[in-house]
Structure formats: C-alpha cells, structure tokens
C-alpha cells in the first residue's frame, strides 16, 4: 500500500488491455487486474462454434497491425483469446490474473481496491469488466413450466447438450442468431423470437459494412452521444418504407 498507482484497470479483456497499452505508452504507472485469466469471459461464456461478429482486421487492438491472410474473416473465441494473451505479452502489459477486485472505495482523493492479495491504491480506476457477463432473464421466465429447460446464451455450448425437442431462441442479436444457426445446422427444430431490430448487411458496395462504419468515423463518436445515462441505447428514428423507384436506383 506504500505505492500509489497512476491508474488501476479492472478487467483484462480487449478493453482493459487496450487501455493498458495507452497508459504504458504515456508512461503511467498502472496495473491491470482480472478475477480469472486474460479474456476470461471469452473462454467461459462462449459456445463451441462461436465466431466474432467483427472482421478480423477490425478486431486488432491498438499498437498492432493485422498480418494474416483473411482480414475480412471471423475468428473463433479460442483464436481471440490466444491473440489477447499474445498482445499482453508482446507489449509487456502489467496484468495480474486470478485476482478479483473485492471492494472499491475512495478516501482522501485516492481509490482503494481490496483484493485477496492485499489492497492497491490508485489515483484513477478504469472499470473494463464489460456489461454482459452476468445472466439477465425477463421476469416472465419464472412463470414458465419447470418442464421447459431454460439456458442462457453464456451457458450454451452445443446442440448436443440440450434435451430432445424443439428449441425456442429468444433474441436475434449476435448471440441469438449464431445459436439459432448452430441448432439448425445440428438438425434441431428452431423457433426464433425477436422484436423489430435494426440490421445492416454484411457487405455494401464492395466492402464490409463494419469497415465503412470505421472509415466514416462512426466508431469515433463518443459513447455519451450514443448511449443514454441509464445505459440504454437511444431510440432509432423510424425509417420510411422505400418506394419502388428507390429500389430501381
């Protein structure tokens, strides 16, 4: 406790490692804590056939350059974990694994983070734990018959682990879409339940859509301009139905 860090980063996933890279680049004395291993949730909360939604070239962290043969492909979570481990090692980032942050307090202008290995003091704390690593179910799920087996996407691994019968997948984001496809390819009867969601095509005018969003500056828009203080995304403006002439352009 005699040493006061410039910053303490909690979470050794891609966000935490990226922050650590910039802190080191600026010469800031810091540490990165993780309750498990580097990329822990990528190891333990992904299904067997999982692939990243972003193209590989757009999944590279700061300070690295892609040198592979498939820049617009999608890597598995196993490949991504290996990349994260290599990234931390290449850039000599100060990561402490298997060390959960038990309590975070602030006193006299300093943050105090309690761990099983002792307390750490820092002038700044960066929370990089993510917001989707805990299971959240709608209240109505408790009213379903106990005969219906419920499993969260973070606990799903493969179709072989589920009981026989049809499968209802609730939600069609990246997780719901991939899991529904995984089940369908395994020969299971799949029902996909979703509300109206905004979608973009994978490719547009000869390029990957995520690349266009990068080049256009969309990914440089500050989070505060996209996300409400409550953490929810702002409502999207309704889109008018294209006219027949628009389709012909």
N, C-alpha and C positions, 0 to 999 in steps of 0.2 A: 504493500500500500504506500510505500515511500515514493514510488514513481507515479507521476500524473501524465497520462497519455493525452496526446492532442485529440485523438478520436478513438472510439471503440465501435466496431461494426459487429452487429449481431446477425449471424446468418452467413454461411459460406456457400451460397448458391451463386448463380451468374450475377445477380445484382450486387451482392456483398463483395464478390471477387472483383467486379468492375470498379466499385467504389474504392476498394483497397489499392487497386492499380493506380488510380489517380492520386490517392493520398501519398503513396510511396513516391510517385513522380514529383509531388510537391515537397517531398522531404518531411512529411508529417509523421511523427512517432505514433504508431497505432497498432491495434491488434484486431483480429477477426475471430469471433467465437462461433462455434456451431455445436448444437446439442448432440449431433451424431458425427457423420463423416461429411466430407465435401460433397455437395449435391445430394444430401440425404433423402429429400423427398423425391428426387428423380430416381433414386434407387428403390424406394419402398412404396411409392404411391403411383406406380405406372403399370399398365397391363403389358403382357408379353409382346404384343405386336405394335406397341406404341411408337409413333414417329412424331418428331417435332412438326409443328404447323408452319413454321417459318423455313424458308430455304436455307441451306447450309451456309451460304456466303453471308446471309443476314443474321446468322446465329453466332458469329465470331465476336469475341469480346475486345474491348479497347486494347490497342497495342499489338494486336495480332493481325495477320493477313492470311486469307484463305489460299492454300496451295494445292488443293485436291483436284480431282478430275470431274467432279459432279457438283458444281457450285449451286445449281438450282434444284438439287435433290433434297430429300428429307431424311435426316439421320435418325437412328433409334436412340432411346434414352440411355442405353448402355454405352453407345458411342459418345453421347453428350457428356456423360459422367466421366468417361476417360479423358475427354477434352478438358473438362473443368479441372481435373486433377493435374493434367499436364500444364495447364495455364498457370495454376498456383505455383507449381514447381519451377517453370521457366522464368517466371517473374519474381521468384523468391518472396512470395507474399507471406506475411506473418499470421498464419492460420493456426488456431488452437482447436482441435476437434475433441469430441466426446466431453464437451464442457458446456452444459446448459446454463443459461443466464437465469438464476433463480429469482432474483429481485432487482428492480431498478429504482433507485431513489436519487434525490438531488438535495444537496446540502451545501450552503455557503458557496454557491456558484459552481459546484463540481458534481458530476454524476458518479454514483457509486453502484457498481454492478456486482452483486453477490453470486459466487459460484461455489461448487463443492471444493475447488482448489484454492479458495480464498477470494478476497474482494479486489476489484480493479477500479481505479479512479480515472476519469476522463473529463476533458472539457466539453467534448461533444460525443453524442451517441447516435449512430445511424442504425435504424431498425430495418433490416433487409431479410425478414423472415417470410415474406410473401403473405398473401391474404387468402390463399385457397388450400391450405394444408390441414384444415380441420373439416370434418364431415358436418354438413348442414342439411337437414331434411325439413320439408314443409310440415307444419303441424298435422295436416291431414294424413300423413303417412302412418301415424299411430293408430288410426281408425281402420286400417286395412286388416283383413283376416290374418291370423298368425300362420295360416297355411301358405300364404304368399311369401316367398322368400325375398327379402329386400337386401340389396347390396349397394354400397356407394361406389362411385367410379374409382375412388382411390384404393378400394379393396378388390376391385375386379382384376382378374389375371387372364382368364381364358374361358371359352365356352364350356370346356370340359369340367370346370369347377362348379357349374350351375346345375341345379336339378333339372330333370327332364321337363319338357313342355315349352310353350311359347314364352317369349321374353318381352316385357314392355320396357323400353328405354325412354326415360323422361328427360327431355332436354336435348337440343341438337346443336350444341356448341361443338368445339373440337372433340371433347371427350365423348359426348353422346353420339356424334357422327362416326367417329372411329370405332367405338364399341359396337354400334349397330352394324357396321360393315363387318367387323370381326365375327360377330354372331351369325350374320347372314352367310358369310363365306364358310362357316362351320356347319351350315345346313340347318340352322335353327330358324324357327318362325319368329320374326321380329316385328314388333309394333313400335313405331317412333312417335312419341307425343311431344309437340312443341308449339309454342306460340309463334306469332309473326316475328321473324328475326331479319335484321339487315344482312345481306350477303354480298360478297364480291366474288367475281370469277377468279380462277387460279391464274389465268393468263389474259392479258389485254394488250392489243396492238403489238404483238411480238415479244412482250416482256412479262415477267412475273409481277403480279399486282403489288406484292409487298415491296418490290424494287421501285415501282412507280411511286408508292407512298413515301419511300425513303428519299427518292430524288426530288419529289415535290415539296419536301420539308414537313410533311405531316407528322413524322415521328420526332420532329424537333419542337412541336407545340408543347408548351408546359402543361404538366398534368392538371394544374389548377384551372386551366381553360377547358378541360375536357371532363373532369370529374367534379361532382358536387361535394361540398364539405361533408356530407353524410357518407361519402364513398361510392355513391351510385352514379352511373353514367347519366348525363343529361339526355333528355328525350330527343329523339331524332325528328327532324322536320318531316312531315308526311310527303311522300313522293307522288306526284301526279302520274296517272297511268299514261304511258307513251301513246301517241296517236299512230295510226297506220303509216302516215308519211314519215314519222320518226324512224320506224323500223326500216324504211327503204333508203335511208341516207347512208 
